[in-house]
Amino acid sequence: FLLDNEAIERRSGISYDKFTAMYDGKKPVILTDLAMGWPALHTWTVDKLVERYGEVAFRVSQNQGKDILMRLKDYASYMALQHDEDPLYIFDADFGELAPDLLQDYQVPSLFEEDLFGVLDQLNRPPFRWLVVGPARSGASWHVDPFLTSAWNTLLVGRKRWALYPPGMVPLAVTVHVDEEDGDVNFDGPSSLQWWLDVYPSLGEEHKPLEFIQLPGETVFVPSGWWHCVLNIDTSVAITQNFVNSTNFDLVCLDMLPGCRHRGAARAGPLALKEYETKSSVEVGRSIILKPTEYDSLFVKSLWMNNGGKDNWWTLSVDALNSLLEDDLKQLHTSNSCKVNNLNSRHMLEWFHRLWAAKPDLQSKIWKSACHAFDMGVWLDRVISICNAHSLPHPEDEEQLLVGDGTNPVFLIGAYAIKLYIDEDGGESAIDKLGSELQFYSQLTQNESPLRDVIPAVVAAGILYLAGEIYHTYVWDGTGNCLGDAEECGVKKRQRKNVNVSNRLRTRWAQAILNPASSQDQEQHSRKGRNVTSTKWPYVITKRCKGENVANRWSCMTKDDLMSLASFLGTQIHQLHCLALPSFPFKGEDEISSSVVNKFNGNGCKIQAREAMHLVDSISCNTSLQETVPCCTIQEGTKRLHANHEHWTCQVPVEWQLFVHMLRKERQGICDRLKHWSSISSHLRDQVEDYLPIDPVVLIGVDKVEFGMAHINQSPVWLHTDVTDDNIQVVPCTLAANCHEIYKCGDILEIHTHTSQIDMEKHTKAYYILDFEDVCIGDPLYELIAIYLSAFRGNSELLKQFLLSYKIPLSMNSREQAMTPSQIRSIFAVDCDDIRRLSYRAMCYCLLHQFNFMGAVFEIWKDLKNANTWREIEFHVWGVLNQSTS
């Protein structure tokens, strides 16, 4: 195993300019003198590390199975005694937080000091540095580093054997899996030792990798996209870091976008391309196992640019990879909790903004990458059209980058904020969201709610639409009263009898203004898989709030700031949940509700939610129902539900229909959702059906089920549904002299008190709640999911402070239920004690939330990825709710 074919150059004393010209982004190199003078060369032996950090538990990896935590002294004993063919090895990305003194024992070499991810807060940036400790025979199997980042690896103790292939050359016996939906890439293959023992001897000389032996004190540079495999010859200790610099910035940005072809091609070369035409690949679930095929060499040459020279080095072409991006994925319209390679769209936008200010020389690259990721140039054209229509100033250079999470583009221009709504399903939901938000603001005004003081004032609203190649706008107030050619946009005002439109709250479950035929037709197209491209974009212009959002200020906030934030949110959410509900636009609500919920279609199935919306609407226009079909019995409904979830156990009152429909939709697709969320382990996915109630309607409190209708023992409340850290605005304020500062160490929040001179710019107070586009009516407990996991980042002390200010009981009514525990179990497949436990209901809402908050759970409590049951996760995350009945 001591072969070194000298395929990789060894250099010393190389300048930054020469390194950039010869190696950066081009080919690997061994640098022999970068670690000179590091204390780690002498202090990072296994024995000395055990003396200093023997009680510290580091993350231990294995090629097969999940990671585990092990104290360093126990791991050292294991290394001394083991004779494993595939030994465990330490590969810990949190060593700097677990043992911060280790960071003083080395310094990032000057050649690699430019790390563009460094502008992000520590909590938001992807993992980037690892302590690597392992015995002989351990090592890293074949892989390409995440994000197509470059890497440097300095060996401090022992010897390592390396093997490398250029980008796109998949090693023999390695399989690349590419997820068809989001482009997630995984590698399957033998361990490094197995590969050298079983595969390497079969390779011809022309197919062998580039190989060398790394010695103590040497640093290996691995460019973006290069395959590499490492085997420890001796017990070894190393430090490695991944980085983004000006050279690979374009590649990294491109690789963060979801999609199959460009991410597959960057790793598997032509094998990732031909299969989309020939269908010669093997599909496993939603993954594609790439098989060797022929491909046009001219196209391959355009994808992998030959740098020339006898070694025939290859690098990746950003332009060619970008051409492979699916058109429908060029706009990254994911929620702020949906991650691709550990960086979500909100953090990606934050990254662009910070780089724009910190790296002016990179602004052209930043703009190009922003256009790839978010179609930034197209959205800029649209927002300029809106500015022209309302005589607003055009955005300055730094204002041309949108803000937020990319779900709905937001531009901050001077004293104004402009938000455009995206219709992702090809229907009329975007216009509906704007109408709901505007009418919610109107409801606040009518009720003179104190919430008006913490919500940005609306300046104007309307709909931007494309006619030919020209953008047009018309003003819309959300109720059907519009200025401009509404017919051309597909929005029609309807004459309604006995309904005062100006006083009616236009919510998403009552299609009162939009043309329902158009909405139904668009939704049917969406169900059939037809890609309906939107040509109209509703927008709202509000006054720009001063200050910053909590997401950007979190790392600077003291304990006093955070406790003030919790109290502020408790008070304001109390006001929201006490706001008067809308009056439904018809009389005889009980009778009509009964007719609506019992109506079936011709196949004997219950009507869909949107059909119910139009039915309610038609009733309010004095259209009577002449025919109803009796609801199925509870037993019949339950049997069908167990079969395929297409039929539910009971119907619900009209005011709960939208919320319950949303829960049932997520419940029906829960297994597919968990598969899509790569952070969920397979054994937890297998348990989720048994953990969740068969019908989530029971979560809102079912007193009894009578003639197929659920009697709910609580009233719904207004919900924001998305009170995340980027929807809360804070401003500087003055605090008292005693400061309590909060620090994160692992999963523990430590609080330190000291007295010092106060700098008011370092202290904040919450003033505004933003973005009510998802406002609806439902269970108040649902609101806590976003607040606790995003705004509070899992801090239970902040949640307790919130509940003190909130003051409204969250537990179900204590009156005796008409159903016995056995009836609840037989109907809903859940224990009565579970339903009465706040932590259980909160955990279910977390799983059934419209956004992926499970990703936030595993980001805050990383060890929960190894949890054995959902109940274990429930009590760890939400157990604090059980300590109080309010």
Summary of the structure (lengths in Angstrom):
residues: 886
radius of gyration: 29.4
end to end distance: 65.1
largest distance: 89.6
contacts: 2859
relative contact order: 0.07
helix: 41%
strand: 20%
